[in-house]
Amino acid sequence: MTVKLILLVVFFAVMVAVGIYSRRHVTSVDGFVLGSRSVGPWLTAFAYGTSYFSAVVFVGYAGQFGWKYGIASTWIGIGNAVIGSLLAWVVLGRRTKVMTQHLGSRTMPDFFGERYGSKALKIVASVIVFVFLIPYTASVYNGLSRLFEMAFNIPYAWCVIVMAVFTALYVILGGYMATAINDFIQGIIMLAGIVAVIAAVLSGQGGFMHAISEMAQIPSDVSITRGQPGAFTSFFGPDPLNLLGVVLLTSLGTWGLPQMIGKFYAIKDEKSINTGTVISTLFAIVVSGGCYFLGGFARLFDNPAIYDETGTAVVYDSIIPYMLSSLPDILIGIVVVLVLSASMSTLSSLVLTSSSTMTLDLLKDHVMKNMSEKKQIITMQALIVFFIVVSVLIALNPPTFIAQLMGISWGALAGAFLAPFLYGLYWKGVTKAGVWAGFIAGVGLTVSNMFLGFIESSINAGAAAMVLGLIVVPAVSLVTPKLKKEKVEEIFTCYDEKVTTSMKRSLKD
């Protein structure tokens, strides 16, 4: 217990110290929200990766999908690395940086307002962000707190409150730069921690080959595997179609999440884009691939402790904590700091995104006229506190499993924003009506499914919302009035500006 407590105290002390150090950047709105758009490749790549993966992945998703799909759940981590990191940086990184800087936009709703010339789109987008980031934040608290209960026997409520206080403290003190530096530190902890944990868990099962052999002997659950022998060690697992839905939501979904896309707004230069692409992809392979690979062995830890009071339904959020409960104290301490790192980095990104969106896109010029830079920063800091309090209240009485909470949040946000944002960067033909149709399709499908349940899994509903948006936006845009040609042409001139580069970057014509 002493070792675990020392690790925690050191961790929290470093986080607060970074917040104090980063206060010098909080002199302007751009400094608070985007780190003055001068963040280098390592900080940006680690900020992207640590915002991507949190306790939701390590505790909620790895446990639930490892139990359902066995070793094949590793495909989710591979999808996260290739689609959610590599392709996201290649397809979105450079264009996002160039166009948002040209438009002077600081948030995703701000981008919609400037790109499509509509204040109404900007306001509605900011409301969607604020509303649907809350369940995601609650799911992060939930996952982390279950691990704390296992390691320290601390009541769930106290875990949530302590974590919320420290997150608010360093984000309010240092803004984006504090989160970026802390994300880098937290990312290193995550990389080292996940490798150590996988090695320890597999060692406890007699090594990798013995664990695989044991997994292959597990009797098939007909309701899941349809009688397929050795299903939990097969290439695509017992349910490839639903596995694909999880891969799509957790990988392609990042393309439409404001807290992820915001990292590209703040990046410094071309070198940062190229280096960041490689770093974030490798980070995702180790962290996300490692989490799902570990979760793939969940059925080796079948035990009454992971079932509900009736002994019939598996409590998925309890699987990973139970897997880790038998580790030595020092490793449990490392795991707690690992998941704490992942979760606080995600939380800081979420609260900063939400507060900046509400201040810059909803309150400024609409509710509170002519806000000075100082007032905007103070308002964002106050909203960070408000957002954290609301999400804590939800986390103290969570309505469903971690994975479902996150599925609702990602489904609505990515379903509404992915298509209008992606097409807006590449295609001049997107119309206001097309964007409205995308918003309605994404949020409408997710919310209606919450109440009607026509798609059994909220994960699959989220994936369906994204695919629907990608179809609806261009379809509606083709048959509705176009934006003013001169305005659109002026926006896209940002891509035509000439730059000088070295031969190692580009060959002569």
N, C-alpha and C positions, 0 to 999 in steps of 0.2 A: 504493500500500500504506500509506503514511503517513497519508493522509486516512482510509482505512478503519479503521485502527487507532485514530486519534484519536476518530472517531465512536464506536467500541466502548468505549474507555476512559471517555469522558464518559457514555455510556449506563449502564454498570455502576456508575459512581460515583454517579450520580443515584439509581439503584435502591437502593443500600446506604444512602445518605443518608436516603431516605424511610423505610427500615426503622428506622433509628436514631431519626428524628423521631417515628415512630408508637409507640415503646416505651411512651409514657405511657398508651396505651389498653390495654396488656397487664397490667391489674391485676385482671381478673376473667375468668371463662370466657366470659361474654357479650361482654366487650370483645374477647377474643382471637378468638372464633368469628364474632361478628356485628357488631363495631364498636359495641357497646352499643345496637344497634337504632336508631341515630340518623344513618344515612348519607343524605345528600341526593340529589336527582334526578340531577344530572350525574355524580356518582361512581358511583351505582348503575347508571345507564344504560350508562356506559362499561365498568363492571365486567362487566355482562351481555354486552355486545357483544364485548369482548376475550376473555372466557372462551369465547364461542361460536366465534370464528374464530382459528385458529392456523396453524402451518406445515402442518397436516393439510389445511386448505382451500387455502392458497396454493400449496403444492408438490404435495401428493398428489391432492386432489380436482380442483383446477382443471386440472392436467395430464392426469389420466386421463379425466375426463368431457369436457373440452374436445376431446381427441383423438377420443373416441367419438361425441360428439353435435354437435360444431362450435359455431356461434354459439348454437344452441338451449340450450347449457349455461347461458346467462345466466338461463334460467327457474329454475335451482336457486337462484341468488342472490335472485331476486324472491320465490321461495317462502320462503326464509330470512327475508326482510324482513317479508313479510305474515303468514305463519303462525308462523314461529319467533320473531318479535319482536313485531309489532303485536298479533296475536291472543293470544299468550302473556301479554302484559301486561294486555290487556283482560279475558281470561277468568280468569286465575290470580292476577294481581298483588294486587288488593285483598283477595280472599278468603283468599289464602295468608297475607298479613300479619295479618289479623284473627284467623283461626282458630289459627294457630301461636302467636300472642301469648297468646290465651285459654288454650290448652293448655299453654303454657310450654315448647313444643318448640323445640329448637335445630337439629335435623337432620331429614332426611326419614325415616330409620328411627325416630327419636323420635316423629315425627308419627304413623306407623303404630301404634306402641305405645300412644300416648295416645288416638288417635282410635278405635281398634278394641279397646282394653282388652286388649292381648295382649303380654306380654314376649317370647314366642316369635317373633312377627312382627317385633318390633323387632330381635332378635338376628339372625334370618335375613336381614333387609333390610340390616343393617350388614355382614354377611359378603358379600352380593352386591355391595354398593358397593365394599368393599375389593378383592375379587377382580377385578371387571370394570373398575375404573378403571385398573388396571395396564396392560393392553394399549393403552388410549387414551393414557396418558402415554408409553409406549414409542413410539407412532406420532408423537407430537409431537417427541420427541428426534430420531427418524429423519428427519423432514422438514427440520428446521432444519439438522441436521448435513450433509445433502447440499448445502445452499446454502453452508455454510461451506467445504466442500471446494472448491466452485467458486470462491469469492471469495478464499480465503486459502491454498489447498493445505495446509490443516491436516488431519491424520489424523482420521477420523470419531470415533474413541474419545475424543480430547482435546476435541473439540467437545461431545460429550455430557457429559463430566465437568465441564468449566468451567461450562456452562449449569446443570447440576444444583447445583453449589456455590453459585452466586450466587442461584439461586431459593430454595434452602434458607435462605440467610443472611437475606434480607429478610423471608421469611415467618415464620421463627422469631423475629426481632427484633420485628416489628410486627404480626403476625397479620392479621386481616381488613382493618383500616384501612390497613396498609401495602400490601396487595394492591389495595385500592380506589383509593388515591392513585396508585400506580404504574400501575394500569390506565388511569386518566385520562390520564396523561402518554403512556403507550404507545398509547392510542387516537388521540390527536392525531397521533402519528408515523404510525400506520397510515393515517389519512385522507389526510394530505398525500402519503405515500409511494406509495399505490396509484394516485392520480391522475397523479403524475409518471411512474411506471413505464409505465402504459398509454399516455400521450402519447409517451414515448420509443420504446416498442416499435412502435407503429403508425407513427410517423414514420420509423423504420428500414425499414418495409415500403412506403413511398411514400404514407402517409396512409391514413385510414379507408376511403375509397371504393376505392382501389387494392387494399387488403388484402382487401376483400370480393370484388372482382372476381377476384382470384387464388384465393381460397377456392372460388369457384363453378366454377373451371376444374379443380379437383382431380378426377382420375378416381375414379369410384365403386368402392369396395370391395364387391363383391357380398355377401360374408359379413356386412357391417355395414349397407350401404345398400339391399340388395336391388335394385340397379341404378337407384335413384332418382337422376336427374341433379340436380346442385347440392344434394345432400342436406345438406352441411355448412353451407349458408347458408339452409336452409329454416326455416320458423317453428317446427316442433316437432322438427326433426332427423330422423335416420334411424331412430331406435328410440324412439318416444314412450312406450311402455309401461314400458320399463326406466328412462327418464328420469323418469317419474312416481314410480317406486320410490325413486329417489335424492332427489327433492324431498320425498317423505313422510318418509324417514328423517332427513334433515338438517334438516327444518323442524319437523315434529310431534314428532320425537324430543326436542327441547329441553324439552318439557312434562313429561318424566319423568326428566330428568337432575338428580341431587341438587346438583351444582355450579352449575347454572343456577337452579333453584328457590330455592336458599339465598339468592340476591340479594334475593328478595321478603321473606324473613324479616327482613332487616336494614334495609329501607327506612323512612324517617322518618315521612312523613305523606301526606295526600291529594294535596297539591300535588306531592309527589315522584312519586307514581304517575302523575299526568297528564303532567307534564313528562317524566318518564322514558320513558313510552310513545312520545312523539314523537321524543325524542333517539335511543333505541335503534333505532327503525325506520329513521330517516334514516341512522344509522351502518351498519346492515346493508345498506341499498341501496347505499351507496358502497363499503363494504369487500367484502362478499360478492358483490354484483352485479359490482363491478369485477374481482374475482379470477376469476370464472367467465367474464366477458366476455373478459378477457385470455386465459384458457385456451382459449377458443373458436377462437383463431387458431393453435393448436398445430401444425396440419398444414402451415402455411407454413414450419415449421422442421424438416421431415423431414430427418434426417441420420443417418449411421451412429453418431454419438455417443450417440444415444438408444436404440440397440438392444442386446440382450445379446450375449454372446460369439459365439453362432452366427449373429448377424445376422438372426434371424427374428422374435423377440419384442420388442415395445416395452417398455422399462423406464420405466413411466409416471412414476416419481418423478424421472426425469432430465430430463423435458421442460421444465419451467419453469426449472430452473437453466440448461439449454442456451439457452433463449430469452433469458435475461438476461445470458449470458456475454459478449455482444458490446457491452454498454452501457458508457459511460464509467465510469471508476473511482469518481467521486463518486456516480453513480447506483447503482452496485453497492453502495457503502457504505450508501446510503439504503435499498436493498432489504434488505440484511442486517439493519440496525437495525429496519426495518419488520417483517420476519418474526421477528426475535428478540423484538420487543415483543409481537407476537401470541402467540408460543409461551410466553414466560415468564409472561404474564398467565394463559394457560390452565393452565400447569403449577402456578402458585401456587394457583389455585382448586382444582385437582384434589387437590393434596397436603393443603391445608387441609381440604377436604371429607372426604377419606379418614381423616386423623388424628383429626379431631373425631368422626367417626362411630364409629371403633374405640374411642376413649376414653370418650365419653359414652354410647354405646349398647351396647357389648359389655363393656368392662372395668369401668366404674364400676358398683358395686352387684352385679355378677355374679362378677367375678374378684378385683378389688381393692375390698374393702368400705370404705365411709365415706371416700372420697377427698376431701381438702380441695381448695379452689379452686386453691391453688398447685400441689398434686400433679397435678391434672387438666391444668393448663397445661403443666407440665414433661413429663408423659406425652405430650401432643399434640405437643410439640416433638420429643421422642425419636422418635415415630412418623413425623413428617415426614421425618426422616433415614432411617428404615427404609424407608419407602415409596419415597423417591427412589432409594435404593440398589438396591432390587429392580427398579424400572422401568428403571434404567440398565443392569442386567445383561441384561434382556430386549432393551433397545434396542441393545446391543452385538452381539446376534445375532438380529436381527428375523426372525420366521418367514415373513413375507409382505409384500405391498405395504402402503403406508401406509393406503390406502383400506379394505383388508380388515381390518386391525387395528382401525381405528376402527369399521368396520361391526359387528364382533363385540361391541365394548364398548358402543356405542350401542344395538345390537339387544337385548342382554341387559338393560341397565339400563332403557331406555325401555319395552321389552316387558314387564318385570316391574312397573314402578312407575307408568307413565303412567295406566293405567285406575284402579287403586286410589286414586291420589292425586286425580285429576280428579273421579271420582265421589264420593270422600270429602268434597270441598269443597262439593258441590252436592246430593247425594242421601242422605237419611237411611236408605235401605234397604240399603246395602252391608253385607254380613255378613263375619265372619272367614273363613268358607269361601270366599267370593267373592274375598277378597284372596289367600288361599293359592292358589286356582286361577289368579289372575293371575300370581303369582310363578312358579308351576310352568310355566304356558304360555309366558311370556316367556323365562325362562332355558332351559326344556326345548327349545323350538324352536331357539333360537340354538345351544346346545351340541350337540344332536343333529345339526344341519345341519353343524357343524364337522367331525364325524366321518363322517357318511353322505353329505353333499353332495347331498341331494335338491332343494335350491334352489341353482342354480349360483352365484349372486351372494350374498355375505354382506350386501350392501347391501339386496337385495330380501328376504333372510331377516329382516333387522332390521325392515324395513317391515311384513312379514307378522306378525312377533311383536307389534308394536304393535296392529295391527288385530285380531289374535286376542285380545289382552288386553281390548280394548274390547268384544268380544262375550262373552267367557267370564265376566268379572267380574259383569255384570248378570244373565246367564243363571243362574249358580250362586247368586247372591244371592237370586234370586226363589224358589228351591226349598229353601233351607237356613234353619236357625233364625236369627231376627233378634236383634240386640243388644238389651239392656235399653232399653225405650222412654224411661225417665226419664233415663238416662245420655245417650242420643243427643239428646234434647230440650235437655238442659242444655248440651251442646256447641254446638248450633246457636243458642242464645240470644245468642251473641256477635254475630250478624248483626242482631239486633233492637234493640241498644242505640241510643238516640237521640243524635244529634249535631247541633250548631248550625252552620249554614253561611251564607255570604253569598248574595245574590240572583244574583250572577254565576255561582255554582256550581249553584244549584237554584232553580227558580221556586216560588212559593207554590202550595198545592193550590187 
